[in-house]
Each structure stands twice: as C-alpha cells, then as structure tokens.
C-alpha cells in the first residue's frame, strides 16, 4: 500500500516473472495460466463480462547481451455483453506475439545498431520479464474495441472491425466472409 501511495503503479493482476538469469541463447518454452481470481481481475480491468482460461506459451531467448526476444501465443475464452438485456456472447481469442526486451546495456547496443537510433523494445525492470503482464497486454490489444461495443453485434455473433469506415473495411481481411454472408442472406448462396 505504501508503494501505491508513493506513486508506484499497482501490481499487475496476472504476474509471472522470469528472471533474466534464467534466460539464455537457447529458446526454452514456458507455459503460464491465470487462476480464476486473476481472470476475474483482468476482466474488470478490460471492462468485459468474463475471462476464463487465459493461458500463454512463450519462448524466451537472449539474442544479444541484455536483449531478450519473447515470442509465443496467448489464448483465452472471453465473454462480452453487447446489450444488458441480451445474453453474453462467448468467443475464443488466440493471438500470437513477438516482443523485444532490453536492459540498459541492451538498449544502448540496439540504439547503436539501429540506422535512426530508434529502439523498438520494452525496458526490463527489476531484472525480470513479467510474462503474465505480457500476456495481459497482448490480450488487451487483441480485444478489438469495436467488438466490445453493442453496435458490433449482429444476431449474437461478434463482428470484428478493421478499424475504419465502410470503404476501408471493404478490402479488409473479413471482406470475403462479409460477401458470403450477404450472398447467403439474399438467397443467392448455397443452403
């Protein structure tokens, strides 16, 4: 409590710290899973009805002194409510990730090697990488804000957004599915 009063950020809801001393050049798989209490706390943080079965599989490897590459996949079962009068809509999120972490020494090396001096890495704090918080952030980014809006639901099925208007979405990754759906609704498609 004293740390929170001193302006320190609150502890993450889902924390699985991996000390840098345990990470070497050979990628080792690591599996983590959130407890029901951690899932409930993350659901409150993300403003969703429920979150269950949050798990991640990651490989961590030191690619250079002070530089760690974390890559893997985050999976979770999510429940959202588009309209309070409606039942929740459940769906599964499966999102890959790749993140670079750097100590101050690694940061300097990355900056020196970058043509423009810009470093695209997360700083390592406390001598460890928190895989639980990485998984939570990946999940947060995977939850399309439009999906969580009541307008994103059509007959109880979540509709994912490309993030733009109708013109931009027309060529998006779900354009073929939308065309099939329109064709089926008009009676032109197979039964």
N, C-alpha and C positions, 0 to 999 in steps of 0.2 A: 504494500500500500504506500509506503514511503517513497518508493521509486516512481509510482504513478503521480504522487503529489509533486515530485521534483521535476515533472515534465517528461519522464521516460514514457515511451509508448507502452500500451498494455501488452501483456504476454499473449502470444498467438493462441488461438483456440485449439489448434492441431499442431503440435510441435514434436518433431523427430529429428534431433540434432545429430549430425555426423561430424565428428572431429576431423580436422584436416589431417591429423597424424594417422588416421585410418585410411586415407585415400592415397593410392599410388598410381603408377602409369597403367597398370592393367585394370581395365574396367571390371568392377565387381557388381553384380546385380544386387539390388536391395529392394525389399518389399516392405511397404508400410500400409497400415489400415487404421482408419479413425474408429474410435469407440462410439457407441450410441450417444454418449454425452457430448463428445467432440462434434459429432454430426449435428446435433441439436444446436450447439453454439454457433456453428458455421451457418446453419440455416437462418438463424436470427441475423447474423452479420450480412448475409446476402439478401435478406428480405424475401425468402421463399418459404413455402408451406412446410416442406420436409426435405431432408437429405439423408440418404441411407447408403450404407455400403461403400463409402468413399475409400478408395484404395489407390495406390500408385506403385509402379515398378520403375525403378530408375537404375541407371548405370552411371557411376561417378568415376572419372579418371583425371589424374593430373596430367595436363597436356604440356605444361612448362612449369618451371618453379613458380609457385604462387598462383597458378592458373588452373582451374578445375572446370571440366566440361561435365554437365549433368544432362542426361537425355533419358527419355522414357515416355510413359503413358500414364494418364490419370483417368480413372473410371469412377462413376458414381451414379446412383439412382436418385433422381430429383423429382419432387412433386411440387407443382405450382397451381395456384388458383387464379384464373383469369377473371372470374366474376364470383363474388361471395355467395351467390345463390346456386352456383354450379359445383359439381364435384371436382376434386383436384385432378389434374392431368399429370400422369406419371410418364417419365421418359428416362432414358439412359444417356449419359454423357461419356464419351470416350475421346480424349484429346491428347495428342502427342505433344511433347515439348522438348526444347533444347535450350539450355541456359548456360552462360559462361559466368563463373565467379572468379574474383581476383582479390588477392591480398594486396596491400600497398606495393609490395615488391612486384607482384604480377601485374598490377595496374601500370606501373612505370614501364615494364617491358612491353605490354600491349600498346601503350601510347607511343613508345619509340618505334614500334614496328608498323603502326598504322600510318598510311600516307598523309592523312589530315590531322593526325594526333588525337582523333576521337576514339574513345573506348566504349564498346558496347558490351559491358559486363556489369554484374552486380557486385558490390563490395562485400567481402567476407567480414563478418563482425563476430567477435568473441571466439575466434579460432575454430568455427564450425559452420557448416551449411545446414540450414533447417529445412529438410526435405518435406516436412509436414506443411510448413508455410509455403514452400514452392508449389506443392500440390493444391493448396487452397487458392493461391493466386492463379494457377492455371485453370482451375475450375471456375473461378470468378470471371475470368476473361472468356471462357467457353460459354457462359450463360449469356446469350445474346440479350441485351436489354429489351429489344423489341419483343422477344419471346415472352418476357415476363409481364408485358402489358396486356390488358384484356383484349385489345384490338388484334392481338397476334393469334387469337384462337378462332378456328373455323371448324364448327361441328365437333369441338372437343379435341381436335388434333393440333398440336403445336405447329405453327408456321414460322419457319426460320427466315430471317431477313438478311439481305445482302448489305443493308445499311444505307441504301439510297432510295430515291424515288422510283416510280414505276419504270421510267426509262432505263435507269441504271440496273434495276433488278431484272429487267427483261433478258439480259445476257448473262446473268449470274449463274452460279453452279446448280441452282434448282429450277432453271428455266425449262429443262426437258420434263421434269416432274410436273411443273405447272401446266405445260402444254398437254400432257397426258391426262391430267385431272380435268382440264377444260373439255378435252375431247370426250372423256367419259361422261361428264355432266351433260353434254349436248346430245348424247346418244349415238355419236359417231364411232365410238371406240368399241372394243370387244366387251362382252358382258362378263 
